[in-house]
């Protein structure tokens, strides 16, 4: 019966594994699931094809030979059933309730990676599954104890931060032409308090910047990295109140056609006095 097996990410850069074709790599992983827990599998190409490649037109016999030449598997020619064996299988696969094929000779124990003192099972808190063929010794962070939980929490945290950022970023005047990755990087460097203040004052900043005569507002990334909302007090909109000059009311910027004509009439009358 097929079993669930472990796959370490380092397998993808293993020399023997990389030398195989794509179908060869798939066959090897499929054999892991079909093998007994002692690393022995039944050398039945037709059965393996039906279970691993049910819809693919390929020759499993040739693929098995490729695995033999790459040193990933071998065949027990001395046994009546001539089963296959997987190199280092017992070293890296640690099932909770291991079964046995009953076909593994003592002289092949080293080949399958069997040890006198086996490594602890999953129930006993096993170490991370190392590289399948041993070409590298570095442990992947996500395989450390609890590492998957830390990675999951970090992903969820960044997802929440990204969603909060996009809610604000999409309303920024230049969002269509801004680099959102640059802006998000600046966003991540801010504290929670700074983010709240930046969001709360962004509309006021944009209004003040445009009112100050600016034709374009700075990019979202610059607004965040330069903490532009802090300069909000320096950006004052133009004074729209009437100003006096020589005792007469003078409108700095007429707001309508009627006001403009009235101002021009007043100016003309003054020029003829």
C-alpha positions in Angstrom: 0.0 0.0 0.0 1.3 3.5 -0.9 2.7 5.6 2.0 3.2 9.3 2.6 6.9 10.1 2.4 9.1 13.1 3.2 10.8 15.2 0.5 13.5 17.6 1.5 13.9 20.7 -0.7 17.6 20.0 -1.1 16.8 17.0 -3.3 16.3 19.3 -6.2 20.0 20.2 -6.4 21.4 16.8 -5.7 23.8 15.7 -8.4 22.3 12.2 -9.0 18.7 13.6 -8.9 19.5 16.4 -11.4 21.1 13.9 -13.8 17.7 12.2 -14.2 15.1 13.2 -16.7 11.9 14.8 -15.5 10.0 11.5 -15.7 12.9 9.8 -14.0 12.7 12.2 -11.0 8.9 11.6 -10.8 9.4 7.9 -10.9 11.9 7.9 -8.1 9.5 9.9 -5.9 6.7 7.6 -6.9 8.8 4.6 -5.9 9.4 6.1 -2.4 5.6 6.0 -1.9 5.3 2.4 -3.2 8.3 1.0 -1.2 8.2 -0.9 2.1 9.6 0.9 5.0 12.8 -1.0 4.8 13.5 0.5 1.3 12.5 -2.5 -0.7 10.0 -2.2 -3.6 8.6 -4.7 -6.0 10.3 -4.5 -9.4 7.1 -4.6 -11.5 7.4 -2.0 -14.2 3.8 -2.4 -15.4 2.4 -2.0 -11.9 4.6 1.0 -11.2 3.4 2.6 -14.5 -0.3 2.0 -13.6 0.2 3.6 -10.1 2.6 6.4 -10.9 2.0 7.2 -14.6 -1.6 6.1 -15.4 -2.1 8.6 -18.2 1.4 8.9 -19.6 2.8 7.0 -22.6 6.3 6.1 -21.5 8.6 3.1 -20.9 9.0 2.5 -17.1 11.7 -0.2 -17.8 14.0 2.4 -19.4 13.3 4.8 -16.5 14.2 2.2 -13.9 17.5 1.6 -15.7 18.2 5.3 -15.6 17.7 5.3 -11.9 20.1 2.3 -11.6 22.8 4.1 -13.6 22.4 7.2 -11.5 22.9 5.2 -8.4 19.5 5.9 -6.9 18.3 2.3 -6.8 19.5 -1.2 -7.3 18.1 -4.7 -7.8 18.5 -7.8 -5.7 19.3 -10.3 -8.4 20.1 -12.9 -5.7 16.5 -12.9 -4.4 13.9 -15.1 -6.1 11.5 -12.1 -6.5 14.4 -9.8 -7.6 13.0 -6.7 -5.9 14.4 -3.3 -6.0 16.1 -1.4 -3.2 16.4 2.4 -2.7 19.7 3.8 -1.6 19.7 5.6 1.8 16.0 5.1 2.1 16.0 4.1 5.8 18.3 7.0 6.7 15.9 9.7 5.6 12.4 8.2 5.9 11.1 7.6 9.4 7.5 6.3 9.5 5.7 6.1 12.8 4.8 2.4 12.4 7.4 0.9 10.0 6.7 -2.3 8.1 9.1 -4.7 6.5 9.2 -6.5 3.2 11.0 -9.5 4.6 13.2 -9.5 1.5 16.2 -7.4 2.6 19.4 -9.4 3.1 21.8 -8.3 5.8 24.5 -7.3 3.3 22.2 -4.7 1.9 21.5 -2.9 5.2 24.2 -0.4 4.6 23.0 0.4 1.1 19.5 1.3 2.3 21.0 3.3 5.2 19.9 1.1 8.1 21.6 1.8 11.4 22.1 -0.3 14.6 20.6 2.7 16.5 17.9 4.1 14.3 17.0 7.8 14.4 14.0 8.7 16.5 10.6 8.4 14.8 8.2 11.3 14.2 6.5 10.6 17.5 9.8 11.1 19.4 10.6 14.5 17.9 12.8 13.6 15.0 15.4 16.0 13.5 14.7 17.6 10.1 14.9 15.3 7.1 18.3 15.9 5.6 19.3 15.9 2.0 18.1 12.7 0.3 21.4 11.8 -1.2 23.7 13.6 1.1 25.5 16.1 -1.2 24.7 19.0 1.2 24.5 19.2 5.0 22.7 22.6 5.5 19.4 22.4 7.2 16.5 24.2 5.6 15.0 26.8 8.1 11.5 25.7 7.3 12.4 22.1 8.4 13.6 23.1 11.9 11.4 22.3 14.8 8.6 24.8 14.8 10.0 26.5 11.7 6.9 25.8 9.7 4.8 27.6 12.3 7.2 30.6 12.3 7.1 30.8 8.5 3.3 30.5 8.5 3.0 33.3 11.0 5.4 35.5 9.1 3.5 35.0 5.8 0.2 35.8 7.5 1.7 38.9 9.1 3.1 40.2 5.7 -0.2 39.4 4.0 -2.1 41.5 6.5 0.5 44.3 6.2 0.3 44.2 2.4 -3.5 44.4 2.4 -3.5 47.4 4.7 -0.8 49.1 2.6 -2.7 48.5 -0.7 -5.9 50.0 0.8 -4.0 53.2 1.4 -1.7 53.0 -1.7 -4.5 52.6 -4.2 -5.9 56.0 -3.2 -2.7 57.8 -3.6 -2.8 60.3 -6.6 0.2 58.8 -8.4 -0.6 55.1 -7.6 -1.0 54.2 -11.2 2.6 55.2 -12.0 4.2 54.5 -8.7 6.3 51.4 -7.9 4.2 49.7 -5.2 7.2 47.4 -4.2 9.3 50.4 -3.4 6.5 52.0 -1.5 5.7 48.8 0.4 9.4 48.5 1.4 9.2 52.0 2.9 5.9 51.1 4.5 7.5 48.1 6.3 10.2 50.3 7.8 7.6 52.5 9.6 6.3 51.7 13.0 2.6 51.0 13.5 2.2 54.5 14.9 3.9 56.2 12.0 1.8 54.2 9.5 -1.4 55.3 11.2 -0.3 58.9 11.2 0.8 58.7 7.5 -2.6 57.3 6.5 -4.5 59.8 8.6 -2.7 62.8 7.2 -2.2 61.7 3.6 -5.4 63.5 2.3 -4.5 66.7 4.1 -1.0 66.5 2.7 -2.2 66.0 -0.9 -4.7 68.9 -0.6 -2.1 71.2 0.9 0.5 70.2 -1.7 -1.9 71.0 -4.6 -3.1 74.2 -3.0 0.5 75.3 -2.7 0.8 75.4 -6.4 2.3 72.0 -7.0 1.3 70.4 -10.3 2.1 66.9 -9.1 2.3 65.1 -5.7 5.3 63.1 -4.7 5.3 59.4 -5.1 3.9 57.2 -2.4 7.3 55.8 -1.7 8.8 59.2 -1.2 5.9 60.3 1.0 6.6 57.4 3.3 10.4 57.3 3.3 10.8 61.0 3.7 8.0 61.2 6.2 6.3 64.0 4.2 3.3 64.2 6.5 5.5 65.7 9.1 6.0 68.8 6.8 2.2 69.3 6.6 2.4 72.4 8.8 4.7 74.0 6.3 2.4 73.5 3.3 -0.2 76.2 3.7 -2.9 76.7 1.1 -3.0 80.2 -0.6 -4.9 82.9 1.4 -8.2 83.4 -0.3 -9.3 86.2 1.9 -9.6 89.7 0.4 -6.5 91.8 1.0 -6.4 95.6 1.3 -4.2 97.9 -0.7 -4.4 101.7 -0.3 -7.6 101.3 1.6 -9.2 99.4 -1.2 -10.3 95.8 -1.3 -8.2 93.7 -3.7 -8.9 90.1 -4.6 -5.7 88.1 -5.0 -7.3 85.3 -7.0 -10.9 86.0 -8.3 -12.9 82.9 -7.9 -15.5 83.5 -10.6 -16.1 85.5 -13.8 -18.3 88.0 -12.0 -15.6 88.6 -9.4 -13.0 89.0 -12.1 -15.1 91.6 -14.0 -15.8 93.5 -10.8 -12.1 93.6 -9.9 -11.2 94.8 -13.4 -13.9 97.5 -13.2 -12.6 98.7 -9.9 -9.0 98.8 -11.2 -10.2 100.8 -14.3 -12.0 103.3 -12.2 -8.9 103.8 -10.0 -6.7 104.4 -13.0 -8.9 107.3 -14.2 -8.8 109.2 -10.9 
